[in-house]
């Protein structure tokens, strides 16, 4: 509500003008505003709203966004990929409509392309080719003092048969050109992804990661075009191991950020 104006008549009957601001307080606020760059606020008083403490300024001093949460984009991407893997695996298990489309596409693609080129692409996912590349990168990382990273890459390669073989036995999917079972997910694709991408991360991420992605794509295309695997066999391995890798990276980043001492905390 609007306050009633104070009486301008004093006890001795004289009238005063409207109240004037005190010179001392006005100069103090003006000085504080000039020093801090924030009008009507003293430097010695903290902001009254949480927004003032949380907002970051962007280029030119303009208000920015909230500080990013470490590991959130990687964890969200990992969740999406793993959900995609769960969907594909469910379709394979129940022989759903997605599986019928996959088999139709696989029959159309099998046998296309130059045989020597598609065979060479499929061979990139074999252990005799992929494993020496990863071992060389692990040796380089150990020499450069990154032993823990090399051990993580080796553990990822060990996880390939641990995760792939039980799924092959459980789902027992037949291959495109044979009645034999155990084709989902593709072990060659998983081996290529872990070996080449792991080697790229150990040696030079920006330079070699596109090369590793191309090698994985060549492996998957070769397997499908040669009729060794259905397209969903390749897609399932990519979804599973890429999602798992991103999830582990997000967990490790969050753990390392939790161990980092806060800048505002004083000495213990």
C-alpha positions in Angstrom: 0.0 0.0 0.0 1.1 3.6 -0.6 2.4 5.2 2.5 0.7 8.4 3.8 3.0 11.5 3.3 4.6 12.6 6.6 3.4 15.8 8.1 5.6 18.6 7.1 4.7 20.7 10.2 6.9 20.5 13.2 6.2 21.1 16.8 7.1 24.7 16.7 4.7 25.4 13.8 7.3 25.8 11.1 7.0 23.9 7.8 9.8 22.0 6.3 10.4 21.0 2.6 10.4 17.5 1.4 13.0 15.2 3.0 16.4 15.4 1.3 18.8 12.5 1.0 21.7 12.5 3.3 25.0 13.5 1.6 27.0 10.9 3.3 24.8 7.9 2.3 24.4 9.2 -1.2 28.1 9.5 -1.7 28.8 6.1 -0.2 26.3 4.4 -2.6 27.7 6.4 -5.5 31.2 5.4 -4.7 30.3 1.8 -4.2 28.5 1.7 -7.5 31.3 3.3 -9.4 33.8 0.9 -8.0 31.8 -2.3 -8.6 30.2 -1.4 -11.8 26.8 -2.4 -10.4 24.4 0.5 -9.7 22.8 1.0 -6.2 24.9 -1.8 -4.6 27.9 -1.5 -2.3 30.9 -3.7 -2.8 30.8 -4.9 0.8 27.3 -6.4 0.5 26.7 -9.7 -1.3 23.9 -9.9 -3.9 20.5 -10.7 -2.4 19.4 -13.1 -5.1 21.0 -16.5 -6.0 21.0 -15.4 -9.6 23.7 -12.9 -8.9 25.9 -15.6 -7.5 25.2 -18.2 -10.3 25.2 -16.2 -13.4 28.4 -16.1 -15.5 29.2 -13.2 -17.8 29.9 -13.8 -21.4 32.0 -11.8 -23.9 31.7 -8.1 -23.4 30.4 -8.5 -19.8 26.9 -9.6 -20.9 25.1 -12.1 -18.7 25.9 -15.7 -19.7 24.4 -19.1 -18.8 24.7 -21.2 -15.8 27.9 -23.1 -15.4 27.8 -26.5 -17.2 27.5 -29.7 -15.2 30.6 -32.0 -15.8 29.8 -35.2 -17.6 26.2 -34.5 -18.4 26.5 -34.5 -22.2 28.5 -37.7 -22.3 26.1 -39.5 -19.8 23.0 -38.4 -21.8 24.6 -39.7 -25.1 25.6 -42.9 -23.4 22.0 -43.4 -22.1 20.6 -42.8 -25.6 23.0 -45.3 -27.2 22.4 -48.0 -24.6 18.6 -47.6 -24.9 19.1 -48.0 -28.7 21.0 -51.2 -28.1 18.3 -52.5 -25.7 15.7 -51.8 -28.4 17.7 -53.6 -31.1 18.4 -56.6 -28.9 14.7 -56.8 -27.9 13.7 -56.9 -31.6 16.3 -59.6 -32.3 15.0 -61.7 -29.4 11.3 -61.5 -30.3 11.9 -61.4 -34.1 10.0 -58.1 -34.3 9.3 -56.0 -37.4 12.7 -54.2 -37.2 14.4 -57.6 -37.6 12.4 -58.4 -40.7 13.4 -55.1 -42.3 17.0 -55.8 -41.3 17.0 -59.2 -43.0 15.5 -57.8 -46.1 18.2 -55.1 -46.3 20.9 -57.6 -45.6 19.9 -59.9 -48.4 19.8 -56.9 -50.8 23.3 -55.8 -49.7 25.1 -59.1 -49.5 27.5 -59.7 -52.4 27.6 -56.1 -53.6 30.8 -54.1 -54.1 34.3 -55.3 -55.1 35.1 -58.5 -53.3 38.7 -57.6 -52.5 37.7 -54.3 -51.0 34.9 -55.6 -48.9 36.9 -58.5 -47.7 39.7 -56.2 -46.7 37.3 -54.1 -44.7 35.9 -57.1 -42.9 39.4 -58.3 -42.0 40.0 -55.0 -40.2 37.9 -56.4 -37.3 39.9 -59.5 -36.9 42.2 -60.0 -33.9 45.4 -60.5 -36.0 44.9 -57.0 -37.5 43.3 -55.0 -34.7 45.0 -56.3 -31.6 48.6 -55.3 -32.7 47.4 -51.8 -33.3 46.0 -51.5 -29.8 49.1 -53.1 -28.2 51.4 -50.6 -30.0 49.3 -47.7 -28.8 49.3 -49.1 -25.2 53.1 -49.4 -25.3 53.3 -45.8 -26.5 51.1 -44.6 -23.7 53.1 -46.5 -21.1 56.3 -44.9 -22.4 54.7 -41.5 -22.1 53.7 -42.1 -18.5 50.0 -42.8 -19.1 50.0 -46.4 -17.7 46.4 -46.1 -16.3 45.0 -45.1 -19.7 46.8 -48.1 -21.3 45.3 -50.4 -18.7 41.8 -49.1 -19.3 42.2 -49.7 -23.0 43.4 -53.3 -22.4 40.5 -53.9 -20.0 38.1 -52.6 -22.6 39.4 -55.2 -25.1 39.0 -58.0 -22.5 35.4 -56.9 -22.1 34.6 -57.6 -25.8 34.3 -61.4 -25.5 32.9 -61.1 -22.0 29.9 -59.1 -23.3 29.6 -60.4 -26.9 29.9 -64.2 -26.4 27.0 -64.6 -23.8 24.7 -62.5 -26.1 25.6 -64.6 -29.1 24.8 -67.8 -27.2 21.6 -66.4 -25.7 20.0 -64.9 -28.8 21.4 -67.5 -31.3 20.7 -65.5 -34.4 21.5 -67.2 -37.7 23.7 -65.6 -40.3 22.8 -64.2 -43.7 24.3 -67.0 -45.8 24.3 -69.9 -43.3 22.1 -71.7 -40.8 24.7 -71.5 -38.1 23.8 -69.3 -35.1 25.6 -66.8 -32.9 25.8 -63.7 -35.2 24.3 -61.0 -32.9 26.1 -58.8 -31.9 29.1 -58.6 -34.3 32.4 -59.5 -32.5 34.5 -58.1 -35.4 32.8 -54.8 -35.2 33.3 -54.6 -31.4 36.9 -55.6 -31.8 37.5 -52.9 -34.4 35.8 -50.2 -32.4 37.6 -50.9 -29.1 41.0 -51.4 -30.8 41.1 -48.5 -33.2 39.3 -45.9 -31.1 41.2 -47.0 -28.0 44.5 -46.6 -29.9 43.4 -43.2 -31.2 42.6 -42.0 -27.7 45.9 -43.2 -26.4 48.1 -41.6 -29.1 46.5 -38.5 -30.6 42.7 -38.0 -30.2 42.1 -35.2 -32.6 44.3 -36.5 -35.4 43.6 -40.3 -35.2 40.0 -40.5 -34.0 38.5 -39.8 -37.4 40.8 -42.4 -38.9 39.6 -44.9 -36.3 36.0 -44.1 -37.0 36.6 -44.7 -40.7 38.2 -48.1 -39.9 35.2 -49.1 -37.8 32.8 -48.0 -40.6 34.9 -49.9 -43.2 34.7 -53.0 -41.0 31.0 -52.8 -40.6 30.4 -52.2 -44.3 32.7 -55.1 -45.3 30.9 -57.5 -42.9 27.5 -56.6 -44.3 28.5 -56.5 -48.0 30.3 -59.8 -47.8 27.3 -61.4 -46.1 29.1 -62.2 -42.9 26.6 -60.2 -40.7 23.2 -58.6 -40.8 23.2 -54.7 -40.5 21.7 -54.9 -37.0 24.5 -57.2 -35.9 26.9 -54.3 -36.7 24.7 -51.6 -35.3 24.2 -53.5 -32.0 27.9 -53.7 -31.4 28.4 -50.0 -32.1 25.6 -49.0 -29.8 26.7 -51.2 -27.0 30.4 -50.4 -26.9 30.2 -46.7 -27.8 27.5 -46.2 -25.1 29.5 -48.1 -22.6 32.7 -46.2 -23.4 30.9 -42.8 -23.0 29.3 -43.9 -19.8 32.7 -44.9 -18.3 34.2 -41.6 -19.5 31.4 -39.6 -17.9 31.7 -41.5 -14.6 35.5 -40.9 -14.6 35.1 -37.2 -15.3 32.6 -36.8 -12.6 34.8 -38.6 -10.1 37.8 -36.5 -11.0 35.8 -33.3 -10.7 34.6 -34.4 -7.3 38.2 -34.8 -6.1 39.2 -31.3 -7.3 39.2 -28.9 -4.4 36.9 -25.9 -4.6 38.6 -22.6 -5.4 36.6 -20.8 -2.7 37.6 -23.1 0.1 40.2 -21.8 2.4 43.2 -23.6 3.7 42.5 -26.5 6.0 
